Amino acid sequence: MREIHVSEIVEKVKNMVMDTEYNLPEDFIKSLETAKAFEESPVGREIIETILENAKVASIEKVAYCQDTGYPVFFVEVGQDVHIVGGNIKDAINEGVRLATREGYLRASIAFDPVFERRNTGDNTPALIYFDIVPGDRIKIKFAAKGGGSENQSKQAMLKPADGLEGIKKFILKTIANAGPNACPPFTVGVGIGGTFDYSAVLAKKALFRPIGDRHPDPAIAMLEEELLSLANQLGVGPLGFGGTVTAVDVKIEVAPVHIASLPVAVNIQCHANRHSEIEI
């Protein structure tokens, strides 16, 4: 049994959050550099160049890449042979977020009451945390700063099994098209198919963590990812919605077993502020 003190989790989460807010992932930067060469619109190319310049400035100056520092979302894999001492892992993650928000000068974006007062918690907590128990004696923490604009354009549908593959594609492409400029493209698109109403949305968000260009191990799903990416870039939305040939840099799909009477499909849109990272303790 390996012991991990919560103080280590707090410190590493704090540093992780600040670093993620300041630096876009390298795979996404490379995808934008590639996309610039394929963008046919002069305005679109200029926008991509500006996005890349903004990313460079944010990284050098250690400031948030986007003023919307997002909803802190975590996927945490806890090894079954880990013993956490000194406190609670959930509290430790939230404390790391709290410290990162204050020390990193990040905007506080979480309203505790969603209906009436919508009072801001002032420190970006509580984070949204999904836990999974896995073999081993390590803790893997994946973090994403999920901006409100792109999250607002995400959709979930309970399709009929008879809708089939064509119904799935139609729903995904309609969601991307309707997101348009409101979700700040170029997008990364996470898709969850199967499971239940709620789990399809979790799958869609989890898909966003996969590296750009990383294809699903099932060849049929991998081909669907490629097809949807091609079709998305034929929609004409373009960078920041000004028109062009680069609406999305990737479409990534996760699937799960499903009830015979159901076909849940969720689409989680991620804007060009594609901020995510992972660490292992």
N, C-alpha and C positions, 0 to 999 in steps of 0.2 A: 504494500500500500504506500503510495507516494503522497506526501503532504504538500499542499500549496497554500500559502498564507494569503488572505484576501488583500493585504497591502500590495502584494506583487500584481494582483489582478487590477487593482485600482490604478496603479502607476502605468501599467502597460496599456490599459484601455484609454487613459487620459492621453498618452502620447500617440496612440493609434488614431484616435479621433482627430486630434489636431493635425497630424500628418496627412490624414485622408482629406480633410477640408482644404488643405493647402495644395495638394498634389493630385492631379488626375492620374489614373493608372497608366502605366507605360503602354499596355496593349491598346488602350483607347487612343492615346496620343498617336501611335503608329497608324491606327485605323483612319484617323482624321488626315494624316499626312498622305496616306494612300488615296483617301476619298477626294482630296483636293485635285489630284491628277485626273480623276474620273468626272468631276463636276463640270458640266458643260456651260453652266451659267456664270458669266463674269462676276455678277453680284454674289452668287453662291460661293465662288472661290474666294472672294474678298472676305466673306463672312467666316469661312473656315480658317483663313489666315488670321483673322482677328481673334477667333476662339483660341487658336494655338498661341498667339501672342499673349492673350489674357492668362492662359495656363502657365506660360513661362514667367510672367510677372508675379503671379500668385505664389509660385514655387520659390522664386528668388527672395521675394519680400516677406514670405511667411504670413500671408494674409489669406482669408477665405476666398476660394475661387469664385464663389457666387454669394451674393448677399443672403439668399435663402440657404441657410446652413442645414436645412432639412430635418426630417423626423429621424432620430437615431434608431436604426433597425439592426438587430443582432441575430445571427444564427450561431448558437453555441453548442459544440459537441464536447460533452464531458465524459472522460474515460471512466469506466466503472471501477478502476483501481486507483482513483484519485480521492484523497480525503482533503476537503477544503477546511482550513482552520482559521480562527480569528473572526469569523462572521459569516455572512450569507453572500453567495456569489451574485445573486440578483442585486443586492444592495451595493456590492463592490462595483459592478458594472455601471450602475447609476451614479455612483460617486465619481467614477472615472469620467463619465459624461459631464457631470456637474463641474468638475475641476477644469476639464478641457474648454467648456463654454466660457468660464470666467478667465482663465489664464490665456486662452487663445483668442479672446475678444470675438467670440462667435455669437451670432444673433440668436436670441431665445425665441423659439417658434412654436412651443407647445402650450396649448390652452387646456387647462385641467377640466373645465366644464364645457362640453361641446355644444350645449343647448342654450343656456341662459346667460350667465355673465361672461363666458369665454375668457376667464381670467388666465393670464399667462403665468406659467410656473416660474419663469425667470431664469431657468438654468437648463432648459432642453430636456428635463426629465419629467415623467418617467419614460425611459426608453422602451421600445417594443422588442421583447426578447423571446426567441424560440429556442427551447432546449431539446437536446437529443442525447441519450445515453449510448455510448459506443464502447467497444473493447479498448483496453489500454490504460495508460496512466498519464495521459496528456489532456490538455484542454485546448481546443481549437476555437478561436473566436473570429467570426466574420462580421464585418461592420459595413453598413451603407448609410449614407446621408441622403435620405429620400426627399427631394424637393416637392413642395406642394403643387406646383403648376403641372408637372408631369403626372403626379399621382392623381390629380383631379380628372385627368383625361383617361385614366385606366378604367376598364370595364370588365364585368363578369356576366356570363349568360348561361342559363340552364337550357341548352339546346336539346332537341329530341334526337334519339339515336338515328331516326330516319333522316335527319339533316346530313349526317355523314360527313365525309371529308370536304365536300364542296361547301357545306354549311359552316364548317369550322373555318375554312379559308376566307369565306365571305365575311364572317364576323370579325376575324382578325384584321383584315384589310380595311374594313369599314371603320374599325376603332382607330387604326393608324391615320386614316384619311381625316376623320373627324377631329383628331387631336390637333392636326395642322400646326399653325404658329403658336397656339396656346400652350404647347408643351415643349417649346424650344428645341426643335430638331437641329442637327441629325440625332435620331433616336437610337437607343438600344432597346429592343423589344423582348420582354420576357413573356412566355406563354405557358400556362398550365392547362393540361388536358386530362380529365379524369378525376378520380377521387370523389369528393363531395363538394357542395357549394363553397364551403370555407377553404377546404384543402386545395382546390384548384387555384385559388388566389395565392396561397402560400407557395405552391409550386412555381407560379409565374414570377413571384418575387425572388425565389431561390435561383431561378434560371438566370437572373441578371448577374449573378456572381461568377458565372462561367466566363473564362477569357474570350475575348473577341475572336471569332473564327473557330472556336472549339465546338466541334460537331457532336451531336448525340451519338452514343454507341450503336443504337439501332439504325441501320442504313436507311430504312424507310423514313424515320423521323429526321435523320440528317438531310435527306433529299428534300423533305418538306421545309426544313429550315432554309435551305438554299433557295427553294422556289419562292417562299414568302418574302425573303429578302429582295429577290429580283423584282417581284411584283410590287413590293412597297416602294421601290425606287422608280417605278413607272407611274406612281401617283402624281408626281409633279409638285409635291409640297416643297421640297428643297430646304436648304439650310435656313433656319429661323422662319420658314414659311414664305420666303420670297420667291419660291419657284426654283426648280432645278432637278438634277438627277440623283442627288444624294439626300434622301429623306431619312434613311436608316443606315447604320453601319453594321448592324447584325440583328438577327432574329434567333432566339434560343428557346427551345421547347423542352419542358419536363412533362412526363406522363406518369399516371398511376392507374391501378385497377379501378374499375367503375361498376356501379350497380347496373344491371341489365336494362333498367328503365330510364337511365340518365346519361347525359353527355355534358358535363360541366366544362366550360371553357373560360379561362381568365386571361386577360391581356394587361400586363403591367408595363406602362410606358415609362422609359427612363430618358430624361433630357440629356443634352450634351454635357451637363454637369454630372458626369457619370462617376460619382465618388464612392469607391468601395475598396476594402482591403481585408486582409486576414493575418492573424498571428497565431502562434502556437506556444503554449506555456508548458 
